[in-house]
Amino acid sequence: MKFNAATVGAVLWPAFLGAAVGDAILFSVIDPEAVEWFGAHVDLSRQGAYTIGFFVLWFLIVGASFVSVWLYAGSDEQRRNTSYHDQGDSHAPF
């Protein structure tokens, strides 16, 4: 599969918006200064926690979106290579 600028943009921009919304929802429920990591208090500013949370969410959403694009491209190629009309099958799935 070939990734062009339009495909990359179609994945990164919605993932950016999703991460922004997810970050707002996450930190409206969780106070960054009250977070403990394996029982130890994390000495991190609120802005640092917001930044780390945003990038973690963004990378997760980008990864899921690229997997979706990859799976869709593979199925599209498979559909092009399979011809039910040549076999005379009237019960083709599409």
C-alpha positions as CSV (number, residue, x, y, z in Angstrom):
1,M,0.0,0.0,0.0
2,K,1.2,3.5,-0.9
3,F,0.6,6.3,1.6
4,N,0.3,9.7,-0.1
5,A,-0.1,13.1,1.5
6,A,-3.9,13.0,1.4
7,T,-4.0,9.6,3.2
8,V,-1.6,10.8,5.9
9,G,-3.5,14.0,6.3
10,A,-6.8,12.1,6.5
11,V,-5.4,10.1,9.4
12,L,-3.5,12.7,11.3
13,W,-6.0,15.6,11.4
14,P,-9.0,13.6,12.7
15,A,-6.7,11.9,15.2
16,F,-5.5,15.3,16.4
17,L,-9.0,16.4,16.9
18,G,-9.9,13.2,18.7
19,A,-6.9,13.5,21.0
20,A,-7.9,17.1,21.8
21,V,-11.4,16.0,22.8
22,G,-10.1,12.9,24.6
23,D,-7.6,14.9,26.5
24,A,-10.3,17.4,27.6
25,I,-12.6,14.6,28.7
26,L,-9.8,12.7,30.5
27,F,-8.5,15.6,32.5
28,S,-12.0,16.9,33.3
29,V,-12.3,13.6,35.3
30,I,-8.7,13.1,36.5
31,D,-6.7,15.7,38.4
32,P,-3.1,15.5,37.0
33,E,-1.6,16.5,40.4
34,A,-3.4,13.6,42.2
35,V,-2.0,10.9,39.8
36,E,0.3,8.2,41.3
37,W,2.4,5.9,39.3
38,F,3.0,2.5,41.0
39,G,2.3,4.0,44.4
40,A,4.7,7.0,43.9
41,H,3.6,10.5,43.4
42,V,4.5,11.8,40.0
43,D,6.2,15.2,40.2
44,L,4.9,16.7,37.0
45,S,3.2,20.0,36.3
46,R,-0.4,20.1,35.1
47,Q,0.7,21.4,31.7
48,G,3.2,18.5,31.4
49,A,0.5,15.9,32.2
50,Y,-1.8,17.5,29.7
51,T,0.9,17.4,27.0
52,I,1.9,13.7,27.7
53,G,-1.8,12.7,27.8
54,F,-2.5,14.5,24.5
55,F,0.4,12.8,22.7
56,V,-0.4,9.4,24.1
57,L,-4.0,9.7,22.9
58,W,-2.9,11.1,19.6
59,F,-0.4,8.2,18.9
60,L,-3.0,5.6,19.9
61,I,-5.7,7.1,17.6
62,V,-3.1,7.5,14.7
63,G,-2.1,3.9,15.2
64,A,-5.7,2.6,15.1
65,S,-6.5,4.8,12.1
66,F,-3.5,3.6,10.1
67,V,-4.4,0.0,10.8
68,S,-7.9,0.8,9.5
69,V,-6.5,2.4,6.3
70,W,-4.2,-0.6,5.9
71,L,-7.0,-3.1,6.3
72,Y,-9.3,-1.2,3.9
73,A,-6.6,-0.9,1.3
74,G,-5.9,-4.6,1.4
75,S,-9.6,-5.5,1.1
76,D,-9.9,-3.0,-1.8
77,E,-7.0,-4.7,-3.7
78,Q,-8.5,-8.1,-3.0
79,R,-11.9,-7.0,-4.4
80,R,-10.2,-5.7,-7.6
81,N,-8.4,-9.1,-8.1
82,T,-11.5,-11.2,-7.5
83,S,-14.0,-11.3,-10.3
84,Y,-17.3,-13.1,-9.6
85,H,-18.7,-12.1,-13.0
86,D,-16.1,-14.2,-14.8
87,Q,-17.2,-17.3,-12.9
88,G,-20.9,-16.7,-13.6
89,D,-21.8,-16.7,-9.9
90,S,-25.1,-14.9,-9.4
91,H,-24.7,-15.0,-5.6
92,A,-21.7,-12.7,-5.4
93,P,-21.4,-10.7,-2.1
94,F,-21.2,-7.4,-4.0
